[in-house]
Amino acid sequence: MRKVYYNSIMAHLFLWVKGKSTATFFGFICTKRKKTDPLTVEDINHEAIHVEQYMEITAAAVILAILLSPWIGWSAWPFILALTLFYVIYFVEAGISWVWHYIHRQKASTAPMNQAYYNSMFEMEAYANEDNTGYIPARKSFHWLHYIGKV
Ligand SMILES: [Zn+2]
């Protein structure tokens, strides 16, 4: 089970959406909640799946940055991009999804922003498997790609 950072400054700074108290920041599970109000096993498993997603994308991007650097020149930006690539993919997909749901509006009761969140490939993998504590050890790398384009 991954470590949870309770009453986290990162969570307090960046989680301003109502009802959101917990997120994964650069591979660390951070929550606004206090230790006296702990996360459930499912919550922790959900965030731990995001940690796996973050680690594999970052590892692949760092390897790519190292391989490309002799050609493009050694500089910091490919490595900074590598550390943030998970969030770039996450928010680009959410933006595209938000526009798609805004145009289509299949479920009028659900706001396009919420639909974009629940239809994120990263969230779909995490929600589909958060109840299964044996999921992460058995998980195939980059399994979030399995959910790409599913809405
Ligand atoms: Zn999530």
Backbone and ligand atoms as CSV (ligand in chain L), in Angstrom:
chain,resi,resn,atom,element,x,y,z
A,1,MET,N,N,0.849,-1.205,0.000
A,1,MET,CA,C,0.000,0.000,0.000
A,1,MET,C,C,0.881,1.252,0.000
A,2,ARG,N,N,0.556,2.184,-0.843
A,2,ARG,CA,C,1.378,3.400,-0.964
A,2,ARG,C,C,1.145,4.375,0.188
A,3,LYS,N,N,2.176,5.155,0.468
A,3,LYS,CA,C,2.080,6.165,1.519
A,3,LYS,C,C,1.138,7.281,1.075
A,4,VAL,N,N,0.333,7.771,2.014
A,4,VAL,CA,C,-0.580,8.884,1.754
A,4,VAL,C,C,-0.098,10.088,2.555
A,5,TYR,N,N,0.008,11.230,1.892
A,5,TYR,CA,C,0.382,12.470,2.578
A,5,TYR,C,C,-0.899,13.197,2.982
A,6,TYR,N,N,-1.241,13.087,4.276
A,6,TYR,CA,C,-2.460,13.711,4.801
A,6,TYR,C,C,-2.232,15.198,5.058
A,7,ASN,N,N,-3.326,15.972,4.977
A,7,ASN,CA,C,-3.286,17.422,5.215
A,7,ASN,C,C,-2.155,18.060,4.396
A,8,SER,N,N,-2.061,17.628,3.132
A,8,SER,CA,C,-0.952,17.997,2.254
A,8,SER,C,C,-1.087,19.427,1.723
A,9,ILE,N,N,0.023,20.140,1.736
A,9,ILE,CA,C,0.043,21.511,1.200
A,9,ILE,C,C,-0.291,21.488,-0.292
A,10,MET,N,N,0.278,20.515,-1.035
A,10,MET,CA,C,-0.003,20.389,-2.481
A,10,MET,C,C,-1.504,20.243,-2.732
A,11,ALA,N,N,-2.145,19.388,-1.946
A,11,ALA,CA,C,-3.586,19.171,-2.107
A,11,ALA,C,C,-4.357,20.444,-1.793
A,12,HIS,N,N,-3.963,21.135,-0.724
A,12,HIS,CA,C,-4.645,22.387,-0.366
A,12,HIS,C,C,-4.454,23.448,-1.441
A,13,LEU,N,N,-3.272,23.480,-2.073
A,13,LEU,CA,C,-2.980,24.492,-3.090
A,13,LEU,C,C,-3.681,24.231,-4.414
A,14,PHE,N,N,-3.741,22.960,-4.833
A,14,PHE,CA,C,-4.170,22.670,-6.202
A,14,PHE,C,C,-5.549,22.036,-6.338
A,15,LEU,N,N,-6.148,21.571,-5.258
A,15,LEU,CA,C,-7.466,20.930,-5.378
A,15,LEU,C,C,-8.548,21.910,-4.928
A,16,TRP,N,N,-8.957,22.766,-5.862
A,16,TRP,CA,C,-9.986,23.754,-5.535
A,16,TRP,C,C,-11.356,23.360,-6.079
A,17,VAL,N,N,-11.432,22.254,-6.881
A,17,VAL,CA,C,-12.732,21.787,-7.370
A,17,VAL,C,C,-13.505,21.216,-6.192
A,18,LYS,N,N,-14.760,21.629,-6.050
A,18,LYS,CA,C,-15.588,21.203,-4.920
A,18,LYS,C,C,-15.706,19.675,-4.879
A,19,GLY,N,N,-15.537,19.100,-3.727
A,19,GLY,CA,C,-15.673,17.660,-3.559
A,19,GLY,C,C,-14.392,16.882,-3.831
A,20,LYS,N,N,-13.372,17.541,-4.351
A,20,LYS,CA,C,-12.094,16.852,-4.616
A,20,LYS,C,C,-11.137,17.118,-3.452
A,21,SER,N,N,-10.713,16.043,-2.795
A,21,SER,CA,C,-9.817,16.218,-1.658
A,21,SER,C,C,-8.484,15.517,-1.856
A,22,THR,N,N,-8.432,14.618,-2.846
A,22,THR,CA,C,-7.245,13.770,-2.983
A,22,THR,C,C,-6.807,13.697,-4.435
A,23,ALA,N,N,-5.503,13.711,-4.672
A,23,ALA,CA,C,-4.963,13.530,-6.018
A,23,ALA,C,C,-3.543,13.004,-5.919
A,24,THR,N,N,-3.016,12.615,-7.065
A,24,THR,CA,C,-1.634,12.166,-7.143
A,24,THR,C,C,-0.814,13.284,-7.774
A,25,PHE,N,N,0.184,13.762,-7.063
A,25,PHE,CA,C,1.069,14.813,-7.580
A,25,PHE,C,C,2.454,14.222,-7.783
A,26,PHE,N,N,2.866,14.100,-9.044
A,26,PHE,CA,C,4.200,13.600,-9.394
A,26,PHE,C,C,4.520,12.292,-8.660
A,27,GLY,N,N,3.524,11.429,-8.587
A,27,GLY,CA,C,3.740,10.112,-8.004
A,27,GLY,C,C,3.495,10.023,-6.506
A,28,PHE,N,N,3.068,11.127,-5.891
A,28,PHE,CA,C,2.788,11.119,-4.455
A,28,PHE,C,C,1.293,11.310,-4.219
A,29,ILE,N,N,0.708,10.489,-3.346
A,29,ILE,CA,C,-0.717,10.589,-3.045
A,29,ILE,C,C,-0.904,11.657,-1.964
A,30,CYS,N,N,-1.583,12.732,-2.328
A,30,CYS,CA,C,-1.755,13.876,-1.427
A,30,CYS,C,C,-3.243,14.132,-1.207
A,31,THR,N,N,-3.595,14.391,0.033
A,31,THR,CA,C,-4.991,14.665,0.344
A,31,THR,C,C,-5.116,15.836,1.323
A,32,LYS,N,N,-6.241,16.519,1.194
A,32,LYS,CA,C,-6.551,17.603,2.138
A,32,LYS,C,C,-7.025,17.029,3.471
A,33,ARG,N,N,-7.483,15.756,3.432
A,33,ARG,CA,C,-8.041,15.148,4.641
A,33,ARG,C,C,-6.969,14.963,5.711
A,34,LYS,N,N,-7.434,14.916,6.945
A,34,LYS,CA,C,-6.510,14.723,8.067
A,34,LYS,C,C,-6.389,13.229,8.368
A,35,LYS,N,N,-5.331,12.877,9.072
A,35,LYS,CA,C,-5.090,11.465,9.429
A,35,LYS,C,C,-6.236,10.874,10.229
A,36,THR,N,N,-6.969,11.735,10.957
A,36,THR,CA,C,-8.093,11.267,11.759
A,36,THR,C,C,-9.306,10.919,10.893
A,37,ASP,N,N,-9.260,11.297,9.586
A,37,ASP,CA,C,-10.330,10.995,8.632
A,37,ASP,C,C,-9.686,10.305,7.429
A,38,PRO,N,N,-9.164,9.073,7.651
A,38,PRO,CA,C,-8.324,8.446,6.627
A,38,PRO,C,C,-9.081,8.057,5.353
A,39,LEU,N,N,-8.313,7.922,4.273
A,39,LEU,CA,C,-8.880,7.466,3.000
A,39,LEU,C,C,-9.254,5.999,3.127
A,40,THR,N,N,-10.219,5.565,2.312
A,40,THR,CA,C,-10.566,4.144,2.287
A,40,THR,C,C,-9.499,3.389,1.489
A,41,VAL,N,N,-9.522,2.070,1.616
A,41,VAL,CA,C,-8.600,1.223,0.843
A,41,VAL,C,C,-8.827,1.451,-0.655
A,42,GLU,N,N,-10.106,1.632,-1.054
A,42,GLU,CA,C,-10.431,1.863,-2.466
A,42,GLU,C,C,-9.864,3.202,-2.948
A,43,ASP,N,N,-9.978,4.234,-2.100
A,43,ASP,CA,C,-9.416,5.551,-2.455
A,43,ASP,C,C,-7.904,5.440,-2.682
A,44,ILE,N,N,-7.244,4.765,-1.763
A,44,ILE,CA,C,-5.781,4.637,-1.855
A,44,ILE,C,C,-5.410,3.815,-3.089
A,45,ASN,N,N,-6.158,2.729,-3.339
A,45,ASN,CA,C,-5.890,1.896,-4.514
A,45,ASN,C,C,-6.102,2.700,-5.802
A,46,HIS,N,N,-7.157,3.515,-5.833
A,46,HIS,CA,C,-7.447,4.378,-6.989
A,46,HIS,C,C,-6.243,5.289,-7.269
A,47,GLU,N,N,-5.780,5.962,-6.230
A,47,GLU,CA,C,-4.644,6.887,-6.406
A,47,GLU,C,C,-3.357,6.125,-6.721
A,48,ALA,N,N,-3.211,4.936,-6.149
A,48,ALA,CA,C,-2.015,4.128,-6.427
A,48,ALA,C,C,-1.979,3.696,-7.895
A,49,ILE,N,N,-3.143,3.491,-8.504
A,49,ILE,CA,C,-3.200,3.183,-9.949
A,49,ILE,C,C,-2.697,4.399,-10.728
A,50,HIS,N,N,-3.091,5.611,-10.296
A,50,HIS,CA,C,-2.568,6.831,-10.946
A,50,HIS,C,C,-1.049,6.952,-10.772
A,51,VAL,N,N,-0.531,6.512,-9.614
A,51,VAL,CA,C,0.919,6.537,-9.407
A,51,VAL,C,C,1.595,5.629,-10.443
A,52,GLU,N,N,1.025,4.434,-10.653
A,52,GLU,CA,C,1.584,3.507,-11.657
A,52,GLU,C,C,1.564,4.154,-13.045
A,53,GLN,N,N,0.452,4.784,-13.393
A,53,GLN,CA,C,0.319,5.447,-14.696
A,53,GLN,C,C,1.373,6.547,-14.832
A,54,TYR,N,N,1.523,7.349,-13.763
A,54,TYR,CA,C,2.488,8.452,-13.777
A,54,TYR,C,C,3.908,7.922,-13.940
A,55,MET,N,N,4.250,6.884,-13.176
A,55,MET,CA,C,5.616,6.341,-13.192
A,55,MET,C,C,5.971,5.772,-14.565
A,56,GLU,N,N,5.052,5.039,-15.195
A,56,GLU,CA,C,5.402,4.411,-16.476
A,56,GLU,C,C,5.509,5.447,-17.596
A,57,ILE,N,N,4.639,6.455,-17.587
A,57,ILE,CA,C,4.719,7.513,-18.601
A,57,ILE,C,C,6.003,8.314,-18.405
A,58,THR,N,N,6.314,8.644,-17.154
A,58,THR,CA,C,7.512,9.434,-16.857
A,58,THR,C,C,8.776,8.649,-17.204
A,59,ALA,N,N,8.815,7.372,-16.867
A,59,ALA,CA,C,9.985,6.541,-17.180
A,59,ALA,C,C,10.191,6.473,-18.693
A,60,ALA,N,N,9.117,6.243,-19.438
A,60,ALA,CA,C,9.219,6.158,-20.900
A,60,ALA,C,C,9.673,7.492,-21.482
A,61,ALA,N,N,9.160,8.593,-20.944
A,61,ALA,CA,C,9.510,9.920,-21.459
A,61,ALA,C,C,10.952,10.285,-21.117
A,62,VAL,N,N,11.435,9.887,-19.928
A,62,VAL,CA,C,12.833,10.159,-19.551
A,62,VAL,C,C,13.773,9.359,-20.455
A,63,ILE,N,N,13.439,8.099,-20.706
A,63,ILE,CA,C,14.266,7.269,-21.613
A,63,ILE,C,C,14.301,7.905,-23.001
A,64,LEU,N,N,13.157,8.346,-23.483
A,64,LEU,CA,C,13.086,8.999,-24.799
A,64,LEU,C,C,13.914,10.287,-24.814
A,65,ALA,N,N,13.841,11.063,-23.732
A,65,ALA,CA,C,14.621,12.311,-23.641
A,65,ALA,C,C,16.114,12.015,-23.678
A,66,ILE,N,N,16.537,10.940,-22.979
A,66,ILE,CA,C,17.962,10.555,-22.976
A,66,ILE,C,C,18.390,10.116,-24.377
A,67,LEU,N,N,17.542,9.304,-25.028
A,67,LEU,CA,C,17.877,8.803,-26.364
A,67,LEU,C,C,17.930,9.919,-27.405
A,68,LEU,N,N,17.053,10.914,-27.278
A,68,LEU,CA,C,16.992,11.996,-28.273
A,68,LEU,C,C,18.001,13.113,-28.009
A,69,SER,N,N,18.476,13.230,-26.762
A,69,SER,CA,C,19.348,14.354,-26.405
A,69,SER,C,C,20.622,14.469,-27.243
A,70,PRO,N,N,21.303,13.368,-27.612
A,70,PRO,CA,C,22.487,13.540,-28.483
A,70,PRO,C,C,22.152,14.243,-29.800
A,71,TRP,N,N,20.937,14.111,-30.276
A,71,TRP,CA,C,20.546,14.736,-31.544
A,71,TRP,C,C,19.983,16.137,-31.353
A,72,ILE,N,N,19.173,16.314,-30.331
A,72,ILE,CA,C,18.521,17.626,-30.142
A,72,ILE,C,C,19.322,18.540,-29.214
A,73,GLY,N,N,20.389,18.011,-28.626
A,73,GLY,CA,C,21.206,18.798,-27.702
A,73,GLY,C,C,20.711,18.600,-26.277
A,74,TRP,N,N,21.660,18.472,-25.340
A,74,TRP,CA,C,21.287,18.241,-23.933
A,74,TRP,C,C,20.762,19.530,-23.334
A,75,SER,N,N,19.533,19.509,-22.883
A,75,SER,CA,C,18.993,20.658,-22.158
A,75,SER,C,C,17.938,20.164,-21.180
A,76,ALA,N,N,17.458,21.059,-20.335
A,76,ALA,CA,C,16.539,20.661,-19.257
A,76,ALA,C,C,15.110,20.407,-19.746
A,77,TRP,N,N,14.681,21.136,-20.792
A,77,TRP,CA,C,13.254,21.086,-21.134
A,77,TRP,C,C,12.714,19.699,-21.481
A,78,PRO,N,N,13.478,18.793,-22.204
A,78,PRO,CA,C,12.880,17.464,-22.444
A,78,PRO,C,C,12.634,16.700,-21.147
A,79,PHE,N,N,13.464,16.952,-20.140
A,79,PHE,CA,C,13.305,16.248,-18.864
A,79,PHE,C,C,12.179,16.863,-18.029
A,80,ILE,N,N,12.035,18.178,-18.135
A,80,ILE,CA,C,10.903,18.835,-17.454
A,80,ILE,C,C,9.596,18.366,-18.096
A,81,LEU,N,N,9.605,18.300,-19.430
A,81,LEU,CA,C,8.418,17.792,-20.139
A,81,LEU,C,C,8.128,16.351,-19.718
A,82,ALA,N,N,9.190,15.545,-19.579
A,82,ALA,CA,C,9.011,14.138,-19.179
A,82,ALA,C,C,8.308,14.040,-17.824
A,83,LEU,N,N,8.695,14.899,-16.885
A,83,LEU,CA,C,8.110,14.857,-15.531
A,83,LEU,C,C,6.652,15.314,-15.509
A,84,THR,N,N,6.271,16.107,-16.521
A,84,THR,CA,C,4.907,16.648,-16.548
A,84,THR,C,C,4.035,16.008,-17.641
A,85,LEU,N,N,4.615,15.071,-18.412
A,85,LEU,CA,C,3.882,14.516,-19.564
A,85,LEU,C,C,2.552,13.866,-19.181
A,86,PHE,N,N,2.519,13.173,-18.034
A,86,PHE,CA,C,1.267,12.552,-17.581
A,86,PHE,C,C,0.163,13.611,-17.499
A,87,TYR,N,N,0.505,14.757,-16.907
A,87,TYR,CA,C,-0.502,15.822,-16.740
A,87,TYR,C,C,-0.860,16.461,-18.076
A,88,VAL,N,N,0.122,16.574,-18.986
A,88,VAL,CA,C,-0.161,17.111,-20.328
A,88,VAL,C,C,-1.170,16.200,-21.026
A,89,ILE,N,N,-0.905,14.886,-21.017
A,89,ILE,CA,C,-1.821,13.929,-21.663
A,89,ILE,C,C,-3.183,13.972,-20.970
A,90,TYR,N,N,-3.174,13.974,-19.639
A,90,TYR,CA,C,-4.419,13.971,-18.849
A,90,TYR,C,C,-5.301,15.166,-19.222
A,91,PHE,N,N,-4.701,16.367,-19.252
A,91,PHE,CA,C,-5.516,17.563,-19.482
A,91,PHE,C,C,-5.844,17.786,-20.952
A,92,VAL,N,N,-4.982,17.361,-21.869
A,92,VAL,CA,C,-5.322,17.442,-23.299
A,92,VAL,C,C,-6.511,16.512,-23.575
A,93,GLU,N,N,-6.449,15.272,-23.051
A,93,GLU,CA,C,-7.566,14.342,-23.243
A,93,GLU,C,C,-8.848,14.897,-22.616
A,94,ALA,N,N,-8.741,15.444,-21.403
A,94,ALA,CA,C,-9.920,15.994,-20.723
A,94,ALA,C,C,-10.504,17.160,-21.522
A,95,GLY,N,N,-9.636,17.987,-22.109
A,95,GLY,CA,C,-10.101,19.119,-22.915
A,95,GLY,C,C,-10.856,18.657,-24.155
A,96,ILE,N,N,-10.280,17.677,-24.842
A,96,ILE,CA,C,-10.939,17.129,-26.040
A,96,ILE,C,C,-12.272,16.491,-25.637
A,97,SER,N,N,-12.249,15.724,-24.555
A,97,SER,CA,C,-13.438,15.039,-24.061
A,97,SER,C,C,-14.516,16.045,-23.642
A,98,TRP,N,N,-14.099,17.127,-22.981
A,98,TRP,CA,C,-15.060,18.150,-22.551
A,98,TRP,C,C,-15.767,18.733,-23.771
A,99,VAL,N,N,-15.003,19.068,-24.810
A,99,VAL,CA,C,-15.593,19.632,-26.036
A,99,VAL,C,C,-16.555,18.619,-26.653
A,100,TRP,N,N,-16.131,17.359,-26.730
A,100,TRP,CA,C,-16.960,16.297,-27.324
A,100,TRP,C,C,-18.270,16.163,-26.537
A,101,HIS,N,N,-18.164,16.126,-25.213
A,101,HIS,CA,C,-19.378,15.972,-24.390
A,101,HIS,C,C,-20.238,17.228,-24.398
A,102,TYR,N,N,-19.595,18.378,-24.525
A,102,TYR,CA,C,-20.351,19.629,-24.599
A,102,TYR,C,C,-21.212,19.646,-25.855
A,103,ILE,N,N,-20.646,19.158,-26.968
A,103,ILE,CA,C,-21.370,19.129,-28.241
A,103,ILE,C,C,-22.453,18.049,-28.219
A,104,HIS,N,N,-22.104,16.863,-27.702
A,104,HIS,CA,C,-23.046,15.730,-27.788
A,104,HIS,C,C,-24.069,15.702,-26.655
A,105,ARG,N,N,-23.678,16.049,-25.461
A,105,ARG,CA,C,-24.591,16.108,-24.305
A,105,ARG,C,C,-25.578,14.949,-24.234
A,106,GLN,N,N,-25.023,13.713,-24.160
A,106,GLN,CA,C,-25.898,12.529,-24.118
A,106,GLN,C,C,-26.720,12.500,-22.831
A,107,LYS,N,N,-26.029,12.768,-21.713
A,107,LYS,CA,C,-26.728,12.703,-20.426
A,107,LYS,C,C,-26.862,14.138,-19.926
A,108,ALA,N,N,-27.999,14.715,-20.101
A,108,ALA,CA,C,-28.203,16.120,-19.738
A,108,ALA,C,C,-27.990,16.359,-18.249
A,109,SER,N,N,-28.201,15.295,-17.433
A,109,SER,CA,C,-28.068,15.456,-15.984
A,109,SER,C,C,-26.614,15.549,-15.532
A,110,THR,N,N,-25.698,15.137,-16.375
A,110,THR,CA,C,-24.283,15.175,-16.011
A,110,THR,C,C,-23.595,16.303,-16.765
A,111,ALA,N,N,-22.907,17.165,-16.043
A,111,ALA,CA,C,-22.208,18.290,-16.670
A,111,ALA,C,C,-21.065,17.776,-17.545
A,112,PRO,N,N,-20.781,18.446,-18.671
A,112,PRO,CA,C,-19.685,18.002,-19.546
A,112,PRO,C,C,-18.355,17.840,-18.815
A,113,MET,N,N,-18.106,18.704,-17.812
A,113,MET,CA,C,-16.844,18.592,-17.073
A,113,MET,C,C,-16.773,17.273,-16.306
A,114,ASN,N,N,-17.874,16.875,-15.691
A,114,ASN,CA,C,-17.893,15.602,-14.964
A,114,ASN,C,C,-17.778,14.423,-15.915
A,115,GLN,N,N,-18.451,14.523,-17.072
A,115,GLN,CA,C,-18.349,13.444,-18.056
A,115,GLN,C,C,-16.913,13.317,-18.551
A,116,ALA,N,N,-16.254,14.454,-18.785
A,116,ALA,CA,C,-14.863,14.430,-19.244
A,116,ALA,C,C,-13.978,13.771,-18.186
A,117,TYR,N,N,-14.278,14.039,-16.899
A,117,TYR,CA,C,-13.499,13.444,-15.805
A,117,TYR,C,C,-13.698,11.937,-15.768
A,118,TYR,N,N,-14.941,11.486,-15.749
A,118,TYR,CA,C,-15.193,10.047,-15.617
A,118,TYR,C,C,-14.834,9.274,-16.881
A,119,ASN,N,N,-14.753,9.952,-18.025
A,119,ASN,CA,C,-14.387,9.271,-19.265
A,119,ASN,C,C,-12.908,9.419,-19.607
A,120,SER,N,N,-12.138,9.995,-18.693
A,120,SER,CA,C,-10.688,10.034,-18.880
A,120,SER,C,C,-10.167,8.595,-18.880
A,121,MET,N,N,-9.251,8.277,-19.797
A,121,MET,CA,C,-8.729,6.898,-19.845
A,121,MET,C,C,-8.011,6.542,-18.546
A,122,PHE,N,N,-7.375,7.541,-17.918
A,122,PHE,CA,C,-6.680,7.281,-16.650
A,122,PHE,C,C,-7.691,7.028,-15.529
A,123,GLU,N,N,-8.771,7.824,-15.515
A,123,GLU,CA,C,-9.800,7.636,-14.485
A,123,GLU,C,C,-10.586,6.350,-14.714
A,124,MET,N,N,-10.835,6.014,-15.993
A,124,MET,CA,C,-11.589,4.785,-16.264
A,124,MET,C,C,-10.839,3.566,-15.737
A,125,GLU,N,N,-9.522,3.528,-15.952
A,125,GLU,CA,C,-8.743,2.399,-15.430
A,125,GLU,C,C,-8.783,2.400,-13.900
A,126,ALA,N,N,-8.624,3.589,-13.289
A,126,ALA,CA,C,-8.585,3.667,-11.822
A,126,ALA,C,C,-9.935,3.300,-11.207
A,127,TYR,N,N,-11.029,3.820,-11.768
A,127,TYR,CA,C,-12.353,3.503,-11.209
A,127,TYR,C,C,-12.725,2.038,-11.437
A,128,ALA,N,N,-12.358,1.506,-12.598
A,128,ALA,CA,C,-12.722,0.115,-12.910
A,128,ALA,C,C,-12.022,-0.879,-11.986
A,129,ASN,N,N,-10.886,-0.485,-11.418
A,129,ASN,CA,C,-10.071,-1.438,-10.662
A,129,ASN,C,C,-9.771,-1.040,-9.220
A,130,GLU,N,N,-10.361,0.066,-8.742
A,130,GLU,CA,C,-10.037,0.531,-7.390
A,130,GLU,C,C,-10.483,-0.443,-6.303
A,131,ASP,N,N,-11.514,-1.248,-6.585
A,131,ASP,CA,C,-12.004,-2.216,-5.595
A,131,ASP,C,C,-11.136,-3.469,-5.520
A,132,ASN,N,N,-10.270,-3.646,-6.489
A,132,ASN,CA,C,-9.446,-4.847,-6.576
A,132,ASN,C,C,-8.031,-4.546,-6.074
A,133,THR,N,N,-7.759,-4.924,-4.818
A,133,THR,CA,C,-6.440,-4.604,-4.244
A,133,THR,C,C,-5.337,-5.455,-4.882
A,134,GLY,N,N,-5.709,-6.492,-5.592
A,134,GLY,CA,C,-4.707,-7.308,-6.291
A,134,GLY,C,C,-4.446,-6.822,-7.703
A,135,TYR,N,N,-5.080,-5.715,-8.075
A,135,TYR,CA,C,-4.964,-5.241,-9.459
A,135,TYR,C,C,-3.551,-4.793,-9.813
A,136,ILE,N,N,-2.950,-3.958,-8.964
A,136,ILE,CA,C,-1.657,-3.356,-9.319
A,136,ILE,C,C,-0.559,-4.409,-9.532
A,137,PRO,N,N,-0.400,-5.391,-8.635
A,137,PRO,CA,C,0.660,-6.384,-8.896
A,137,PRO,C,C,0.452,-7.156,-10.205
A,138,ALA,N,N,-0.807,-7.319,-10.622
A,138,ALA,CA,C,-1.090,-8.096,-11.832
A,138,ALA,C,C,-1.251,-7.208,-13.079
A,139,ARG,N,N,-1.237,-5.936,-12.868
A,139,ARG,CA,C,-1.533,-4.967,-13.937
A,139,ARG,C,C,-0.480,-5.009,-15.040
A,140,LYS,N,N,-0.956,-4.879,-16.299
A,140,LYS,CA,C,-0.040,-4.744,-17.430
A,140,LYS,C,C,0.309,-3.267,-17.570
A,141,SER,N,N,1.567,-2.968,-17.890
A,141,SER,CA,C,1.999,-1.579,-18.066
A,141,SER,C,C,1.189,-0.924,-19.174
A,142,PHE,N,N,0.942,0.347,-19.014
A,142,PHE,CA,C,0.214,1.170,-19.998
A,142,PHE,C,C,-1.195,0.637,-20.266
A,143,HIS,N,N,-1.796,-0.004,-19.262
A,143,HIS,CA,C,-3.136,-0.567,-19.485
A,143,HIS,C,C,-4.188,0.519,-19.704
A,144,TRP,N,N,-3.912,1.766,-19.282
A,144,TRP,CA,C,-4.846,2.871,-19.529
A,144,TRP,C,C,-5.103,3.065,-21.018
A,145,LEU,N,N,-4.151,2.641,-21.884
A,145,LEU,CA,C,-4.345,2.769,-23.336
A,145,LEU,C,C,-5.543,1.945,-23.814
A,146,HIS,N,N,-5.872,0.897,-23.041
A,146,HIS,CA,C,-7.018,0.046,-23.342
A,146,HIS,C,C,-8.327,0.866,-23.338
A,147,TYR,N,N,-8.337,1.989,-22.583
A,147,TYR,CA,C,-9.555,2.794,-22.424
A,147,TYR,C,C,-9.599,3.995,-23.359
A,148,ILE,N,N,-8.592,4.124,-24.220
A,148,ILE,CA,C,-8.511,5.308,-25.069
A,148,ILE,C,C,-9.716,5.355,-26.035
A,149,GLY,N,N,-10.336,6.506,-26.113
A,149,GLY,CA,C,-11.459,6.684,-27.043
A,149,GLY,C,C,-12.787,6.141,-26.555
A,150,LYS,N,N,-12.794,5.504,-25.366
A,150,LYS,CA,C,-14.070,4.989,-24.811
A,150,LYS,C,C,-14.758,6.123,-24.072
A,151,VAL,N,N,-16.012,6.324,-24.357
A,151,VAL,CA,C,-16.748,7.399,-23.693
A,151,VAL,C,C,-18.040,6.888,-23.101
L,1,ZN,ZN,ZN,-8.604,9.380,-10.312
